[in-house]
Amino acid sequence: MGTSTSSPGRIQCIGGNIDANDLEENKFNLRNSICREINEEIGISVPKNKLTPTYLKTDSCMKYTAIIFWINLDKSWTDIKNLFQRHTNALSNMNRLTELQNLLPVNLNEESISDFCKENKNHLVDYLPPLLNTIVLDKKHN
């Protein structure tokens, strides 16, 4: 996360809150919400059919619930980094702060995830290690 956020330096998934703009016929359209957040935060347009709900997270007091989506992008890591850099440059040119400071790649295998979590343990949000491990387990079963 960027220095101007409530969690500077934290490593987490792209996210946001739902609001009245996400209501359609008195129902929240979560796919629209996450597509909007991805576009706002990293400048990538994602087709709604590429989103798969993958992980449900609540805090210990049940004050909130997060639904985390898996997104299969048809882009290389280089393409994603370039799109993100263009997006951050465009925001900077408009004198707007970016929410994300950087994007971090993680290979989805047990060893890479373990290494990533050990190297970054003081910066990871609590849900990230179990989320990454869930994705690896799902990949093994599919």
C-alpha positions as CSV (number, residue, x, y, z in Angstrom):
1,M,0.0,0.0,0.0
2,G,1.1,3.5,-0.7
3,T,2.3,6.0,1.9
4,S,-0.9,8.0,1.8
5,T,-3.2,5.1,2.8
6,S,-4.4,3.9,6.2
7,S,-2.0,0.9,5.9
8,P,1.3,2.2,4.4
9,G,3.7,-0.5,3.4
10,R,1.2,-3.3,4.0
11,I,1.0,-6.1,1.4
12,Q,-2.5,-7.0,0.6
13,C,-5.0,-7.6,-2.3
14,I,-6.5,-4.8,-4.3
15,G,-9.8,-4.0,-2.6
16,G,-12.4,-1.5,-1.6
17,N,-15.8,-1.0,-0.2
18,I,-19.2,-1.3,-1.8
19,D,-21.4,1.8,-1.9
20,A,-24.7,3.0,-3.4
21,N,-23.1,3.1,-6.9
22,D,-22.9,-0.7,-6.7
23,L,-26.6,-1.2,-6.2
24,E,-28.6,-2.6,-9.0
25,E,-32.3,-3.4,-8.4
26,N,-31.6,-3.3,-4.6
27,K,-28.8,-5.8,-4.9
28,F,-25.1,-5.2,-4.7
29,N,-23.2,-6.0,-7.9
30,L,-19.9,-7.2,-6.4
31,R,-18.4,-8.0,-9.8
32,N,-18.9,-4.4,-10.9
33,S,-17.4,-3.2,-7.6
34,I,-14.2,-5.2,-7.9
35,C,-13.8,-4.4,-11.6
36,R,-14.1,-0.7,-10.6
37,E,-11.6,-1.0,-7.8
38,I,-9.0,-2.8,-10.0
39,N,-9.3,-0.1,-12.6
40,E,-9.0,2.7,-10.0
41,E,-6.1,1.2,-8.2
42,I,-3.9,-0.3,-11.0
43,G,-5.5,0.9,-14.2
44,I,-6.4,-2.5,-15.6
45,S,-9.9,-3.2,-17.1
46,V,-11.1,-6.7,-16.2
47,P,-14.0,-8.5,-17.8
48,K,-16.5,-9.5,-15.2
49,N,-16.5,-13.1,-16.5
50,K,-12.8,-13.4,-15.5
51,L,-13.7,-13.1,-11.7
52,T,-14.1,-16.1,-9.5
53,P,-15.1,-15.8,-5.8
54,T,-12.3,-17.6,-4.0
55,Y,-12.1,-16.7,-0.4
56,L,-14.3,-15.3,2.3
57,K,-12.8,-13.3,5.2
58,T,-14.4,-11.7,8.3
59,D,-12.7,-9.9,11.2
60,S,-12.9,-11.4,14.6
61,C,-15.8,-9.2,15.7
62,M,-17.7,-9.9,12.5
63,K,-17.8,-6.1,11.7
64,Y,-17.1,-6.7,8.0
65,T,-16.9,-9.4,5.4
66,A,-14.6,-9.5,2.5
67,I,-15.1,-11.6,-0.6
68,I,-11.8,-12.1,-2.4
69,F,-12.0,-12.9,-6.1
70,W,-9.4,-14.8,-8.2
71,I,-8.8,-13.1,-11.6
72,N,-7.2,-14.9,-14.5
73,L,-5.7,-12.1,-16.6
74,D,-4.6,-12.8,-20.2
75,K,-1.6,-10.5,-19.7
76,S,2.1,-11.1,-19.0
77,W,3.7,-9.8,-15.8
78,T,5.6,-7.3,-18.0
79,D,2.2,-6.1,-19.5
80,I,0.7,-5.7,-16.0
81,K,3.7,-3.8,-14.6
82,N,3.6,-1.5,-17.7
83,L,-0.1,-0.8,-17.3
84,F,0.3,-0.1,-13.6
85,Q,3.2,2.3,-14.3
86,R,1.2,4.2,-16.9
87,H,-1.7,4.4,-14.4
88,T,0.5,5.7,-11.6
89,N,2.1,8.3,-14.0
90,A,-1.4,9.4,-15.2
91,L,-2.5,9.9,-11.5
92,S,0.7,11.7,-10.7
93,N,0.1,14.1,-13.7
94,M,-3.3,14.9,-12.3
95,N,-1.8,15.5,-8.8
96,R,-3.6,12.5,-7.4
97,L,-2.0,10.0,-4.9
98,T,-1.9,6.3,-5.7
99,E,-3.3,3.8,-3.3
100,L,-0.7,1.2,-4.3
101,Q,3.0,1.8,-4.1
102,N,4.0,-1.3,-6.0
103,L,2.8,-4.7,-7.4
104,L,4.4,-7.8,-6.2
105,P,4.4,-11.1,-8.2
106,V,4.1,-14.4,-6.4
107,N,4.5,-17.8,-8.1
108,L,1.6,-20.0,-7.1
109,N,3.5,-23.0,-5.7
110,E,4.0,-24.0,-2.1
111,E,7.7,-23.2,-2.0
112,S,7.4,-19.7,-3.6
113,I,4.5,-18.8,-1.3
114,S,6.4,-20.0,1.8
115,D,9.4,-18.0,0.8
116,F,7.3,-14.9,0.0
117,C,5.5,-15.1,3.3
118,K,8.8,-15.5,5.3
119,E,10.5,-12.6,3.5
120,N,7.5,-10.3,4.0
121,K,6.0,-11.5,7.2
122,N,6.0,-8.2,8.9
123,H,4.2,-6.5,6.1
124,L,1.5,-9.1,5.1
125,V,-2.1,-8.7,6.0
126,D,-3.4,-11.6,8.0
127,Y,-5.5,-13.2,5.3
128,L,-2.8,-13.3,2.6
129,P,-0.9,-16.5,3.5
130,P,-4.0,-18.6,3.9
131,L,-5.5,-17.1,0.7
132,L,-2.3,-17.9,-1.3
133,N,-2.3,-21.4,0.1
134,T,-6.0,-21.9,-0.7
135,I,-5.3,-20.9,-4.3
136,V,-2.5,-23.4,-4.6
137,L,-4.7,-26.2,-3.2
138,D,-7.5,-25.3,-5.6
139,K,-5.0,-25.4,-8.5
140,K,-3.9,-28.9,-7.4
141,H,-7.5,-30.2,-7.4
142,N,-8.4,-28.7,-10.8
